[in-house]
Amino acid sequence: MAAPSRTSWADVADAEPAPPAPVPAAAPATSNGPARADRSSYVPPHLRNRSSNAPPVSSAPPPRAAPGLLGRPTGGVGGRFGGGGAPPRRWDREPNPFGDEEEVPAEPVPFDEHQNTGINFEAYEDIPVETSGREVPPAVGTFAEIDLGAALNDNIRRCKYVRPTPVQRHAIPISLAGRDLMACAQTGSGKTAAFCFPIISGIMRGPPMQRSQRGGSRTACPLALILSPTRELSMQIHEEARKFSYQTGVRVVVAYGGAPITQQLRDLERGVDILVATPGRLVDLLERARVSLQSIRYLALDEADRMLDMGFEPQVRRIVEQMDMPPRGVRQTLLFSATFPGEIQAATTPYLTRMHARP
Ligand SMILES: Nc1ncnc2c1ncn2[C@@H]1O[C@H](COP(=O)(O)OP(=O)(O)OP(=O)(O)O)[C@@H](O)[C@H]1O
């Protein structure tokens, strides 16, 4: 699994499938993660060849890291929508996040036919990835190797994603195996899909939700929580997650501060499976008892380093440790960050199952 150590590292928890609970207390990981670098100087690989005077990929600044992983299994895999079969009728009329593009390409679109972003993910191929942990599920080379379900696969084709990016190649199989994960990957490397795909797939295959959780209740009980530091990032994740979950029956709602809460409350009342939220607004919703975390099966923290840099640690701690969220070992935790210096590891590893120091 491991690759050159020059640009990558990983911290890991127990990779051995363990009973959901109880689990031993986590030992903090070591603090020798990569040093924080100036973000503004970083050029994601997919943008490096955009202008004629852009540096060649080989001379561009290397990414700082790659996924690191950990483990614990989650509960059973049932078959809520038959692994991607027909979703319930109530979702048939959901707005199409792909606009007018109704058709699902029969085959993955070759890279040079991409119409959306022109992103060159071929540039990521040379990125070394290091994983650690015990019995780490192997990385995949294609989306076809992963059983994400038919509806999600259709959306991947609609998104014109041909191949998984490195962080997706490693993180998706690990997450699908029910393991906790700490992944260090740079902005623009495809992290959103790396945590959304397993979450959406897991919800689709999970046991049917109780009626009260499908809307009509004053207190929304999402199954997955994606915490992100800013309104902009939350909106971006929401937009992507809606595309990935189109016609899967999985409903995504976003809640962020700096905007009226009324519409967000209405959206929550209609039912929510995946809640994308900023910490401050979520605390507000929890205090109003408009959201309960009691049903959370997946917790994803995106840009964990930025979240803590921005002073959200007390809110994050409160959300994860002091409200009604199921403990680690019961929920699955996915941490994503561009850097994982010591203080971030110290703050976040208690959220993970069976951490141990990196070798
Ligand atoms: N496998 C893929 N193939 C092609 N495009 C992809 C793939 N995965 C993600 N993308 C696209 O790459 C872009 C960057 O991905 P994404 O926003 O998920 O990165 P990120 O690491 O989450 O960045 P940020 O930290 O800014 O949120 C998006 O336009 C996304 O649609």
The ligand as an ORCA input file, in Angstrom:
! r2SCAN-3c Opt
* xyz 0 1
  N     -12.993     11.220    -10.107
  C     -13.185     12.425    -10.611
  N     -13.094     12.634    -11.937
  C     -13.286     13.864    -12.489
  N     -13.573     14.983    -11.763
  C     -13.658     14.840    -10.426
  C     -13.467     13.571     -9.784
  N     -13.633     13.749     -8.444
  C     -13.888     15.055     -8.248
  N     -13.906     15.717     -9.441
  C     -14.121     17.146     -9.663
  O     -12.940     17.799     -9.214
  C     -13.249     19.063     -8.636
  C     -12.631     19.141     -7.253
  O     -13.211     18.149     -6.432
  P     -13.656     18.463     -4.940
  O     -14.321     19.788     -4.860
  O     -14.352     17.279     -4.436
  O     -12.243     18.558     -4.278
  P     -12.011     18.788     -2.786
  O     -10.763     18.075     -2.492
  O     -13.205     18.461     -1.975
  O     -11.796     20.320     -2.800
  P     -12.215     21.347     -1.672
  O     -11.240     21.096     -0.580
  O     -12.055     22.650     -2.381
  O     -13.613     21.041     -1.307
  C     -14.756     19.175     -8.660
  O     -15.117     19.926     -9.795
  C     -15.226     17.741     -8.807
  O     -16.476     17.652     -9.469
*
